Amino acid sequence: MPNSIVEIKKKLDERIGEHVLVKAQAGRKRITTHHGILSKTYPAVFVIHLNDEQGTLDRVSYSYTDLLTRNISIVFDEAE
């Protein structure tokens, strides 16, 4: 991933509509994994619509600083 928030936002703007796998820190020794589609980017956050059938969540948002500080990781599905 790039080293600044502006670069991260530009990279995500180019990939809107693509399938992603998001791994996020959910507390002490807990990691959540979500499959979804990168739907929108805003000046401070980006939104992912989820494909999970585990709960009532249909979308989740993260800040660009989460990527910069490596609290979350994003992998784009090239096969889809």
PDB file of N, CA, C and O in Angstrom:
ATOM      1  N   MET A   1       0.837  -1.187   0.000  1.00  0.00           N
ATOM      2  CA  MET A   1       0.000   0.000   0.000  1.00  0.00           C
ATOM      3  C   MET A   1       0.881   1.249   0.000  1.00  0.00           C
ATOM      4  O   MET A   1       2.000   1.223   0.512  1.00  0.00           O
ATOM      5  N   PRO A   2       0.380   2.327  -0.567  1.00  0.00           N
ATOM      6  CA  PRO A   2       1.118   3.599  -0.591  1.00  0.00           C
ATOM      7  C   PRO A   2       1.358   4.157   0.818  1.00  0.00           C
ATOM      8  O   PRO A   2       0.786   3.683   1.800  1.00  0.00           O
ATOM      9  N   ASN A   3       2.218   5.172   0.883  1.00  0.00           N
ATOM     10  CA  ASN A   3       2.656   5.699   2.169  1.00  0.00           C
ATOM     11  C   ASN A   3       1.960   6.976   2.604  1.00  0.00           C
ATOM     12  O   ASN A   3       2.351   7.549   3.621  1.00  0.00           O
ATOM     13  N   SER A   4       0.960   7.449   1.897  1.00  0.00           N
ATOM     14  CA  SER A   4       0.239   8.639   2.342  1.00  0.00           C
ATOM     15  C   SER A   4      -1.261   8.447   2.097  1.00  0.00           C
ATOM     16  O   SER A   4      -1.674   7.631   1.273  1.00  0.00           O
ATOM     17  N   ILE A   5      -2.049   9.209   2.824  1.00  0.00           N
ATOM     18  CA  ILE A   5      -3.502   9.095   2.711  1.00  0.00           C
ATOM     19  C   ILE A   5      -3.982   9.494   1.320  1.00  0.00           C
ATOM     20  O   ILE A   5      -4.907   8.881   0.787  1.00  0.00           O
ATOM     21  N   VAL A   6      -3.370  10.503   0.734  1.00  0.00           N
ATOM     22  CA  VAL A   6      -3.757  10.954  -0.608  1.00  0.00           C
ATOM     23  C   VAL A   6      -3.502   9.851  -1.633  1.00  0.00           C
ATOM     24  O   VAL A   6      -4.336   9.616  -2.508  1.00  0.00           O
ATOM     25  N   GLU A   7      -2.363   9.178  -1.533  1.00  0.00           N
ATOM     26  CA  GLU A   7      -2.052   8.085  -2.462  1.00  0.00           C
ATOM     27  C   GLU A   7      -3.005   6.909  -2.271  1.00  0.00           C
ATOM     28  O   GLU A   7      -3.435   6.291  -3.245  1.00  0.00           O
ATOM     29  N   ILE A   8      -3.333   6.599  -1.018  1.00  0.00           N
ATOM     30  CA  ILE A   8      -4.266   5.503  -0.734  1.00  0.00           C
ATOM     31  C   ILE A   8      -5.627   5.799  -1.349  1.00  0.00           C
ATOM     32  O   ILE A   8      -6.231   4.927  -1.973  1.00  0.00           O
ATOM     33  N   LYS A   9      -6.115   7.032  -1.176  1.00  0.00           N
ATOM     34  CA  LYS A   9      -7.415   7.412  -1.738  1.00  0.00           C
ATOM     35  C   LYS A   9      -7.409   7.312  -3.254  1.00  0.00           C
ATOM     36  O   LYS A   9      -8.380   6.832  -3.839  1.00  0.00           O
ATOM     37  N   LYS A  10      -6.331   7.757  -3.908  1.00  0.00           N
ATOM     38  CA  LYS A  10      -6.244   7.662  -5.371  1.00  0.00           C
ATOM     39  C   LYS A  10      -6.288   6.214  -5.834  1.00  0.00           C
ATOM     40  O   LYS A  10      -6.972   5.888  -6.805  1.00  0.00           O
ATOM     41  N   LYS A  11      -5.558   5.343  -5.138  1.00  0.00           N
ATOM     42  CA  LYS A  11      -5.546   3.923  -5.513  1.00  0.00           C
ATOM     43  C   LYS A  11      -6.926   3.301  -5.351  1.00  0.00           C
ATOM     44  O   LYS A  11      -7.352   2.514  -6.197  1.00  0.00           O
ATOM     45  N   LEU A  12      -7.627   3.643  -4.280  1.00  0.00           N
ATOM     46  CA  LEU A  12      -8.966   3.090  -4.068  1.00  0.00           C
ATOM     47  C   LEU A  12      -9.976   3.674  -5.050  1.00  0.00           C
ATOM     48  O   LEU A  12     -10.898   2.975  -5.469  1.00  0.00           O
ATOM     49  N   ASP A  13      -9.818   4.951  -5.425  1.00  0.00           N
ATOM     50  CA  ASP A  13     -10.710   5.560  -6.418  1.00  0.00           C
ATOM     51  C   ASP A  13     -10.654   4.808  -7.745  1.00  0.00           C
ATOM     52  O   ASP A  13     -11.662   4.690  -8.442  1.00  0.00           O
ATOM     53  N   GLU A  14      -9.472   4.301  -8.091  1.00  0.00           N
ATOM     54  CA  GLU A  14      -9.296   3.566  -9.347  1.00  0.00           C
ATOM     55  C   GLU A  14      -9.948   2.192  -9.316  1.00  0.00           C
ATOM     56  O   GLU A  14     -10.195   1.605 -10.369  1.00  0.00           O
ATOM     57  N   ARG A  15     -10.233   1.663  -8.113  1.00  0.00           N
ATOM     58  CA  ARG A  15     -10.719   0.285  -7.988  1.00  0.00           C
ATOM     59  C   ARG A  15     -12.169   0.201  -7.502  1.00  0.00           C
ATOM     60  O   ARG A  15     -12.596  -0.857  -7.039  1.00  0.00           O
ATOM     61  N   ILE A  16     -12.924   1.280  -7.597  1.00  0.00           N
ATOM     62  CA  ILE A  16     -14.326   1.267  -7.168  1.00  0.00           C
ATOM     63  C   ILE A  16     -15.100   0.253  -8.009  1.00  0.00           C
ATOM     64  O   ILE A  16     -14.948   0.196  -9.230  1.00  0.00           O
ATOM     65  N   GLY A  17     -15.923  -0.539  -7.345  1.00  0.00           N
ATOM     66  CA  GLY A  17     -16.725  -1.550  -8.013  1.00  0.00           C
ATOM     67  C   GLY A  17     -16.084  -2.920  -8.046  1.00  0.00           C
ATOM     68  O   GLY A  17     -16.694  -3.867  -8.543  1.00  0.00           O
ATOM     69  N   GLU A  18     -14.879  -3.057  -7.534  1.00  0.00           N
ATOM     70  CA  GLU A  18     -14.186  -4.346  -7.554  1.00  0.00           C
ATOM     71  C   GLU A  18     -14.439  -5.116  -6.256  1.00  0.00           C
ATOM     72  O   GLU A  18     -14.707  -4.529  -5.207  1.00  0.00           O
ATOM     73  N   HIS A  19     -14.346  -6.446  -6.356  1.00  0.00           N
ATOM     74  CA  HIS A  19     -14.519  -7.323  -5.203  1.00  0.00           C
ATOM     75  C   HIS A  19     -13.263  -7.261  -4.332  1.00  0.00           C
ATOM     76  O   HIS A  19     -12.140  -7.249  -4.837  1.00  0.00           O
ATOM     77  N   VAL A  20     -13.479  -7.221  -3.002  1.00  0.00           N
ATOM     78  CA  VAL A  20     -12.368  -7.126  -2.068  1.00  0.00           C
ATOM     79  C   VAL A  20     -12.549  -8.102  -0.917  1.00  0.00           C
ATOM     80  O   VAL A  20     -13.660  -8.540  -0.616  1.00  0.00           O
ATOM     81  N   LEU A  21     -11.442  -8.428  -0.287  1.00  0.00           N
ATOM     82  CA  LEU A  21     -11.411  -9.176   0.962  1.00  0.00           C
ATOM     83  C   LEU A  21     -10.778  -8.251   1.987  1.00  0.00           C
ATOM     84  O   LEU A  21      -9.657  -7.780   1.793  1.00  0.00           O
ATOM     85  N   VAL A  22     -11.494  -7.985   3.084  1.00  0.00           N
ATOM     86  CA  VAL A  22     -11.009  -7.084   4.123  1.00  0.00           C
ATOM     87  C   VAL A  22     -10.774  -7.875   5.398  1.00  0.00           C
ATOM     88  O   VAL A  22     -11.659  -8.587   5.873  1.00  0.00           O
ATOM     89  N   LYS A  23      -9.574  -7.743   5.948  1.00  0.00           N
ATOM     90  CA  LYS A  23      -9.258  -8.331   7.246  1.00  0.00           C
ATOM     91  C   LYS A  23      -9.006  -7.173   8.196  1.00  0.00           C
ATOM     92  O   LYS A  23      -8.157  -6.319   7.941  1.00  0.00           O
ATOM     93  N   ALA A  24      -9.765  -7.151   9.311  1.00  0.00           N
ATOM     94  CA  ALA A  24      -9.689  -6.030  10.249  1.00  0.00           C
ATOM     95  C   ALA A  24      -9.434  -6.531  11.664  1.00  0.00           C
ATOM     96  O   ALA A  24      -9.923  -7.589  12.062  1.00  0.00           O
ATOM     97  N   GLN A  25      -8.660  -5.753  12.414  1.00  0.00           N
ATOM     98  CA  GLN A  25      -8.448  -6.024  13.833  1.00  0.00           C
ATOM     99  C   GLN A  25      -9.746  -5.718  14.562  1.00  0.00           C
ATOM    100  O   GLN A  25     -10.279  -4.615  14.439  1.00  0.00           O
ATOM    101  N   ALA A  26     -10.262  -6.679  15.321  1.00  0.00           N
ATOM    102  CA  ALA A  26     -11.535  -6.485  16.019  1.00  0.00           C
ATOM    103  C   ALA A  26     -11.347  -6.571  17.523  1.00  0.00           C
ATOM    104  O   ALA A  26     -12.286  -6.892  18.251  1.00  0.00           O
ATOM    105  N   GLY A  27     -10.185  -6.296  17.975  1.00  0.00           N
ATOM    106  CA  GLY A  27      -9.917  -6.380  19.406  1.00  0.00           C
ATOM    107  C   GLY A  27      -8.718  -7.268  19.658  1.00  0.00           C
ATOM    108  O   GLY A  27      -7.950  -7.588  18.750  1.00  0.00           O
ATOM    109  N   ARG A  28      -8.581  -7.644  20.873  1.00  0.00           N
ATOM    110  CA  ARG A  28      -7.428  -8.431  21.284  1.00  0.00           C
ATOM    111  C   ARG A  28      -7.455  -9.820  20.647  1.00  0.00           C
ATOM    112  O   ARG A  28      -8.334 -10.633  20.935  1.00  0.00           O
ATOM    113  N   LYS A  29      -6.497 -10.071  19.795  1.00  0.00           N
ATOM    114  CA  LYS A  29      -6.326 -11.365  19.125  1.00  0.00           C
ATOM    115  C   LYS A  29      -7.545 -11.793  18.319  1.00  0.00           C
ATOM    116  O   LYS A  29      -7.744 -12.985  18.088  1.00  0.00           O
ATOM    117  N   ARG A  30      -8.364 -10.835  17.888  1.00  0.00           N
ATOM    118  CA  ARG A  30      -9.527 -11.144  17.056  1.00  0.00           C
ATOM    119  C   ARG A  30      -9.401 -10.425  15.728  1.00  0.00           C
ATOM    120  O   ARG A  30      -9.092  -9.235  15.676  1.00  0.00           O
ATOM    121  N   ILE A  31      -9.642 -11.152  14.669  1.00  0.00           N
ATOM    122  CA  ILE A  31      -9.605 -10.585  13.329  1.00  0.00           C
ATOM    123  C   ILE A  31     -10.905 -10.949  12.635  1.00  0.00           C
ATOM    124  O   ILE A  31     -11.313 -12.111  12.640  1.00  0.00           O
ATOM    125  N   THR A  32     -11.556  -9.956  12.037  1.00  0.00           N
ATOM    126  CA  THR A  32     -12.766 -10.217  11.261  1.00  0.00           C
ATOM    127  C   THR A  32     -12.417 -10.184   9.783  1.00  0.00           C
ATOM    128  O   THR A  32     -11.548  -9.427   9.350  1.00  0.00           O
ATOM    129  N   THR A  33     -13.101 -11.009   9.023  1.00  0.00           N
ATOM    130  CA  THR A  33     -12.885 -11.088   7.586  1.00  0.00           C
ATOM    131  C   THR A  33     -14.219 -10.875   6.880  1.00  0.00           C
ATOM    132  O   THR A  33     -15.229 -11.487   7.225  1.00  0.00           O
ATOM    133  N   HIS A  34     -14.197  -9.994   5.888  1.00  0.00           N
ATOM    134  CA  HIS A  34     -15.411  -9.699   5.123  1.00  0.00           C
ATOM    135  C   HIS A  34     -15.090  -9.724   3.634  1.00  0.00           C
ATOM    136  O   HIS A  34     -14.030  -9.271   3.202  1.00  0.00           O
ATOM    137  N   HIS A  35     -16.033 -10.266   2.857  1.00  0.00           N
ATOM    138  CA  HIS A  35     -15.963 -10.197   1.405  1.00  0.00           C
ATOM    139  C   HIS A  35     -16.989  -9.171   0.965  1.00  0.00           C
ATOM    140  O   HIS A  35     -18.108  -9.147   1.479  1.00  0.00           O
ATOM    141  N   GLY A  36     -16.621  -8.332   0.027  1.00  0.00           N
ATOM    142  CA  GLY A  36     -17.564  -7.323  -0.422  1.00  0.00           C
ATOM    143  C   GLY A  36     -17.091  -6.609  -1.671  1.00  0.00           C
ATOM    144  O   GLY A  36     -16.176  -7.060  -2.359  1.00  0.00           O
ATOM    145  N   ILE A  37     -17.733  -5.487  -1.948  1.00  0.00           N
ATOM    146  CA  ILE A  37     -17.427  -4.678  -3.129  1.00  0.00           C
ATOM    147  C   ILE A  37     -17.122  -3.265  -2.658  1.00  0.00           C
ATOM    148  O   ILE A  37     -17.892  -2.681  -1.896  1.00  0.00           O
ATOM    149  N   LEU A  38     -16.010  -2.719  -3.106  1.00  0.00           N
ATOM    150  CA  LEU A  38     -15.665  -1.332  -2.803  1.00  0.00           C
ATOM    151  C   LEU A  38     -16.653  -0.450  -3.545  1.00  0.00           C
ATOM    152  O   LEU A  38     -16.640  -0.404  -4.775  1.00  0.00           O
ATOM    153  N   SER A  39     -17.520   0.261  -2.801  1.00  0.00           N
ATOM    154  CA  SER A  39     -18.602   0.973  -3.466  1.00  0.00           C
ATOM    155  C   SER A  39     -18.365   2.470  -3.602  1.00  0.00           C
ATOM    156  O   SER A  39     -18.644   3.033  -4.660  1.00  0.00           O
ATOM    157  N   LYS A  40     -17.859   3.135  -2.564  1.00  0.00           N
ATOM    158  CA  LYS A  40     -17.678   4.586  -2.634  1.00  0.00           C
ATOM    159  C   LYS A  40     -16.457   5.012  -1.839  1.00  0.00           C
ATOM    160  O   LYS A  40     -16.053   4.355  -0.880  1.00  0.00           O
ATOM    161  N   THR A  41     -15.882   6.128  -2.262  1.00  0.00           N
ATOM    162  CA  THR A  41     -14.825   6.755  -1.486  1.00  0.00           C
ATOM    163  C   THR A  41     -15.236   8.190  -1.189  1.00  0.00           C
ATOM    164  O   THR A  41     -15.808   8.882  -2.031  1.00  0.00           O
ATOM    165  N   TYR A  42     -14.938   8.605  -0.001  1.00  0.00           N
ATOM    166  CA  TYR A  42     -15.217   9.959   0.455  1.00  0.00           C
ATOM    167  C   TYR A  42     -13.895  10.581   0.903  1.00  0.00           C
ATOM    168  O   TYR A  42     -12.882   9.884   0.946  1.00  0.00           O
ATOM    169  N   PRO A  43     -13.878  11.873   1.239  1.00  0.00           N
ATOM    170  CA  PRO A  43     -12.608  12.501   1.634  1.00  0.00           C
ATOM    171  C   PRO A  43     -11.903  11.840   2.829  1.00  0.00           C
ATOM    172  O   PRO A  43     -10.673  11.850   2.883  1.00  0.00           O
ATOM    173  N   ALA A  44     -12.641  11.272   3.778  1.00  0.00           N
ATOM    174  CA  ALA A  44     -12.007  10.689   4.957  1.00  0.00           C
ATOM    175  C   ALA A  44     -12.217   9.184   5.102  1.00  0.00           C
ATOM    176  O   ALA A  44     -11.465   8.526   5.821  1.00  0.00           O
ATOM    177  N   VAL A  45     -13.231   8.627   4.429  1.00  0.00           N
ATOM    178  CA  VAL A  45     -13.553   7.207   4.586  1.00  0.00           C
ATOM    179  C   VAL A  45     -13.894   6.584   3.233  1.00  0.00           C
ATOM    180  O   VAL A  45     -14.121   7.284   2.247  1.00  0.00           O
ATOM    181  N   PHE A  46     -13.924   5.240   3.213  1.00  0.00           N
ATOM    182  CA  PHE A  46     -14.414   4.507   2.047  1.00  0.00           C
ATOM    183  C   PHE A  46     -15.405   3.460   2.530  1.00  0.00           C
ATOM    184  O   PHE A  46     -15.336   3.011   3.675  1.00  0.00           O
ATOM    185  N   VAL A  47     -16.333   3.070   1.648  1.00  0.00           N
ATOM    186  CA  VAL A  47     -17.442   2.187   2.011  1.00  0.00           C
ATOM    187  C   VAL A  47     -17.338   0.895   1.216  1.00  0.00           C
ATOM    188  O   VAL A  47     -17.058   0.903   0.017  1.00  0.00           O
ATOM    189  N   ILE A  48     -17.571  -0.218   1.913  1.00  0.00           N
ATOM    190  CA  ILE A  48     -17.585  -1.538   1.283  1.00  0.00           C
ATOM    191  C   ILE A  48     -18.944  -2.168   1.547  1.00  0.00           C
ATOM    192  O   ILE A  48     -19.360  -2.295   2.699  1.00  0.00           O
ATOM    193  N   HIS A  49     -19.644  -2.566   0.473  1.00  0.00           N
ATOM    194  CA  HIS A  49     -20.896  -3.308   0.607  1.00  0.00           C
ATOM    195  C   HIS A  49     -20.532  -4.776   0.765  1.00  0.00           C
ATOM    196  O   HIS A  49     -19.783  -5.327  -0.042  1.00  0.00           O
ATOM    197  N   LEU A  50     -21.060  -5.405   1.800  1.00  0.00           N
ATOM    198  CA  LEU A  50     -20.660  -6.763   2.161  1.00  0.00           C
ATOM    199  C   LEU A  50     -21.493  -7.817   1.465  1.00  0.00           C
ATOM    200  O   LEU A  50     -22.667  -7.609   1.162  1.00  0.00           O
ATOM    201  N   ASN A  51     -20.859  -8.957   1.218  1.00  0.00           N
ATOM    202  CA  ASN A  51     -21.528 -10.129   0.667  1.00  0.00           C
ATOM    203  C   ASN A  51     -21.750 -11.190   1.739  1.00  0.00           C
ATOM    204  O   ASN A  51     -22.226 -12.286   1.443  1.00  0.00           O
ATOM    205  N   ASP A  52     -21.404 -10.864   2.994  1.00  0.00           N
ATOM    206  CA  ASP A  52     -21.520 -11.837   4.080  1.00  0.00           C
ATOM    207  C   ASP A  52     -22.968 -12.145   4.384  1.00  0.00           C
ATOM    208  O   ASP A  52     -23.839 -11.283   4.268  1.00  0.00           O
ATOM    209  N   GLU A  53     -23.222 -13.401   4.781  1.00  0.00           N
ATOM    210  CA  GLU A  53     -24.555 -13.804   5.192  1.00  0.00           C
ATOM    211  C   GLU A  53     -24.581 -14.068   6.693  1.00  0.00           C
ATOM    212  O   GLU A  53     -25.500 -14.722   7.186  1.00  0.00           O
ATOM    213  N   GLN A  54     -23.591 -13.570   7.423  1.00  0.00           N
ATOM    214  CA  GLN A  54     -23.458 -13.889   8.840  1.00  0.00           C
ATOM    215  C   GLN A  54     -24.279 -12.982   9.742  1.00  0.00           C
ATOM    216  O   GLN A  54     -24.586 -13.374  10.868  1.00  0.00           O
ATOM    217  N   GLY A  55     -24.640 -11.810   9.305  1.00  0.00           N
ATOM    218  CA  GLY A  55     -25.353 -10.889  10.185  1.00  0.00           C
ATOM    219  C   GLY A  55     -26.213  -9.930   9.400  1.00  0.00           C
ATOM    220  O   GLY A  55     -26.521 -10.161   8.231  1.00  0.00           O
ATOM    221  N   THR A  56     -26.595  -8.862  10.046  1.00  0.00           N
ATOM    222  CA  THR A  56     -27.461  -7.884   9.411  1.00  0.00           C
ATOM    223  C   THR A  56     -26.682  -6.739   8.780  1.00  0.00           C
ATOM    224  O   THR A  56     -27.286  -5.829   8.212  1.00  0.00           O
ATOM    225  N   LEU A  57     -25.367  -6.761   8.865  1.00  0.00           N
ATOM    226  CA  LEU A  57     -24.567  -5.707   8.248  1.00  0.00           C
ATOM    227  C   LEU A  57     -24.632  -5.827   6.737  1.00  0.00           C
ATOM    228  O   LEU A  57     -24.467  -6.913   6.180  1.00  0.00           O
ATOM    229  N   ASP A  58     -24.870  -4.720   6.091  1.00  0.00           N
ATOM    230  CA  ASP A  58     -24.860  -4.759   4.632  1.00  0.00           C
ATOM    231  C   ASP A  58     -23.767  -3.862   4.060  1.00  0.00           C
ATOM    232  O   ASP A  58     -23.446  -3.952   2.875  1.00  0.00           O
ATOM    233  N   ARG A  59     -23.199  -3.002   4.893  1.00  0.00           N
ATOM    234  CA  ARG A  59     -22.061  -2.191   4.456  1.00  0.00           C
ATOM    235  C   ARG A  59     -21.239  -1.784   5.668  1.00  0.00           C
ATOM    236  O   ARG A  59     -21.736  -1.739   6.793  1.00  0.00           O
ATOM    237  N   VAL A  60     -19.981  -1.494   5.416  1.00  0.00           N
ATOM    238  CA  VAL A  60     -19.068  -1.091   6.480  1.00  0.00           C
ATOM    239  C   VAL A  60     -18.148  -0.012   5.923  1.00  0.00           C
ATOM    240  O   VAL A  60     -17.816  -0.027   4.738  1.00  0.00           O
ATOM    241  N   SER A  61     -17.740   0.917   6.771  1.00  0.00           N
ATOM    242  CA  SER A  61     -16.844   1.981   6.316  1.00  0.00           C
ATOM    243  C   SER A  61     -15.562   1.953   7.144  1.00  0.00           C
ATOM    244  O   SER A  61     -15.571   1.595   8.322  1.00  0.00           O
ATOM    245  N   TYR A  62     -14.481   2.333   6.512  1.00  0.00           N
ATOM    246  CA  TYR A  62     -13.173   2.406   7.148  1.00  0.00           C
ATOM    247  C   TYR A  62     -12.523   3.720   6.753  1.00  0.00           C
ATOM    248  O   TYR A  62     -12.843   4.287   5.708  1.00  0.00           O
ATOM    249  N   SER A  63     -11.624   4.198   7.573  1.00  0.00           N
ATOM    250  CA  SER A  63     -10.885   5.404   7.231  1.00  0.00           C
ATOM    251  C   SER A  63      -9.587   5.013   6.529  1.00  0.00           C
ATOM    252  O   SER A  63      -9.112   3.884   6.657  1.00  0.00           O
ATOM    253  N   TYR A  64      -9.032   5.951   5.797  1.00  0.00           N
ATOM    254  CA  TYR A  64      -7.776   5.702   5.097  1.00  0.00           C
ATOM    255  C   TYR A  64      -6.634   5.501   6.087  1.00  0.00           C
ATOM    256  O   TYR A  64      -5.653   4.826   5.772  1.00  0.00           O
ATOM    257  N   THR A  65      -6.752   6.079   7.274  1.00  0.00           N
ATOM    258  CA  THR A  65      -5.706   5.885   8.288  1.00  0.00           C
ATOM    259  C   THR A  65      -5.677   4.449   8.791  1.00  0.00           C
ATOM    260  O   THR A  65      -4.635   3.980   9.249  1.00  0.00           O
ATOM    261  N   ASP A  66      -6.813   3.734   8.713  1.00  0.00           N
ATOM    262  CA  ASP A  66      -6.807   2.319   9.075  1.00  0.00           C
ATOM    263  C   ASP A  66      -5.874   1.528   8.162  1.00  0.00           C
ATOM    264  O   ASP A  66      -5.168   0.633   8.624  1.00  0.00           O
ATOM    265  N   LEU A  67      -5.868   1.850   6.884  1.00  0.00           N
ATOM    266  CA  LEU A  67      -4.944   1.204   5.957  1.00  0.00           C
ATOM    267  C   LEU A  67      -3.512   1.648   6.201  1.00  0.00           C
ATOM    268  O   LEU A  67      -2.587   0.838   6.158  1.00  0.00           O
ATOM    269  N   LEU A  68      -3.335   2.933   6.456  1.00  0.00           N
ATOM    270  CA  LEU A  68      -1.995   3.484   6.666  1.00  0.00           C
ATOM    271  C   LEU A  68      -1.337   2.893   7.911  1.00  0.00           C
ATOM    272  O   LEU A  68      -0.140   2.608   7.907  1.00  0.00           O
ATOM    273  N   THR A  69      -2.120   2.709   8.977  1.00  0.00           N
ATOM    274  CA  THR A  69      -1.575   2.156  10.220  1.00  0.00           C
ATOM    275  C   THR A  69      -1.662   0.631  10.267  1.00  0.00           C
ATOM    276  O   THR A  69      -1.282   0.015  11.263  1.00  0.00           O
ATOM    277  N   ARG A  70      -2.161   0.027   9.197  1.00  0.00           N
ATOM    278  CA  ARG A  70      -2.264  -1.425   9.055  1.00  0.00           C
ATOM    279  C   ARG A  70      -3.207  -2.068  10.066  1.00  0.00           C
ATOM    280  O   ARG A  70      -3.002  -3.214  10.465  1.00  0.00           O
ATOM    281  N   ASN A  71      -4.239  -1.335  10.483  1.00  0.00           N
ATOM    282  CA  ASN A  71      -5.295  -1.927  11.302  1.00  0.00           C
ATOM    283  C   ASN A  71      -6.203  -2.801  10.455  1.00  0.00           C
ATOM    284  O   ASN A  71      -6.844  -3.718  10.970  1.00  0.00           O
ATOM    285  N   ILE A  72      -6.263  -2.522   9.158  1.00  0.00           N
ATOM    286  CA  ILE A  72      -6.984  -3.375   8.226  1.00  0.00           C
ATOM    287  C   ILE A  72      -6.082  -3.663   7.033  1.00  0.00           C
ATOM    288  O   ILE A  72      -5.130  -2.931   6.763  1.00  0.00           O
ATOM    289  N   SER A  73      -6.398  -4.732   6.332  1.00  0.00           N
ATOM    290  CA  SER A  73      -5.713  -5.015   5.064  1.00  0.00           C
ATOM    291  C   SER A  73      -6.768  -5.337   4.020  1.00  0.00           C
ATOM    292  O   SER A  73      -7.796  -5.944   4.319  1.00  0.00           O
ATOM    293  N   ILE A  74      -6.498  -4.925   2.804  1.00  0.00           N
ATOM    294  CA  ILE A  74      -7.428  -5.137   1.692  1.00  0.00           C
ATOM    295  C   ILE A  74      -6.710  -5.914   0.603  1.00  0.00           C
ATOM    296  O   ILE A  74      -5.582  -5.595   0.228  1.00  0.00           O
ATOM    297  N   VAL A  75      -7.387  -6.944   0.102  1.00  0.00           N
ATOM    298  CA  VAL A  75      -6.893  -7.715  -1.039  1.00  0.00           C
ATOM    299  C   VAL A  75      -7.973  -7.703  -2.095  1.00  0.00           C
ATOM    300  O   VAL A  75      -9.111  -8.083  -1.821  1.00  0.00           O
ATOM    301  N   PHE A  76      -7.639  -7.275  -3.289  1.00  0.00           N
ATOM    302  CA  PHE A  76      -8.603  -7.236  -4.386  1.00  0.00           C
ATOM    303  C   PHE A  76      -8.618  -8.580  -5.080  1.00  0.00           C
ATOM    304  O   PHE A  76      -7.565  -9.164  -5.336  1.00  0.00           O
ATOM    305  N   ASP A  77      -9.833  -9.084  -5.393  1.00  0.00           N
ATOM    306  CA  ASP A  77      -9.993 -10.342  -6.109  1.00  0.00           C
ATOM    307  C   ASP A  77      -9.779 -10.095  -7.581  1.00  0.00           C
ATOM    308  O   ASP A  77     -10.605  -9.451  -8.227  1.00  0.00           O
ATOM    309  N   GLU A  78      -8.692 -10.592  -8.122  1.00  0.00           N
ATOM    310  CA  GLU A  78      -8.386 -10.402  -9.534  1.00  0.00           C
ATOM    311  C   GLU A  78      -9.202 -11.362 -10.406  1.00  0.00           C
ATOM    312  O   GLU A  78      -9.406 -11.089 -11.588  1.00  0.00           O
ATOM    313  N   ALA A  79      -9.668 -12.472  -9.849  1.00  0.00           N
ATOM    314  CA  ALA A  79     -10.375 -13.483 -10.635  1.00  0.00           C
ATOM    315  C   ALA A  79     -11.799 -13.064 -10.985  1.00  0.00           C
ATOM    316  O   ALA A  79     -12.352 -13.541 -11.976  1.00  0.00           O
ATOM    317  N   GLU A  80     -12.398 -12.186 -10.195  1.00  0.00           N
ATOM    318  CA  GLU A  80     -13.818 -11.845 -10.392  1.00  0.00           C
ATOM    319  C   GLU A  80     -13.998 -10.841 -11.498  1.00  0.00           C
ATOM    320  O   GLU A  80     -15.125 -10.446 -11.796  1.00  0.00           O
TER     321      GLU A  80
END
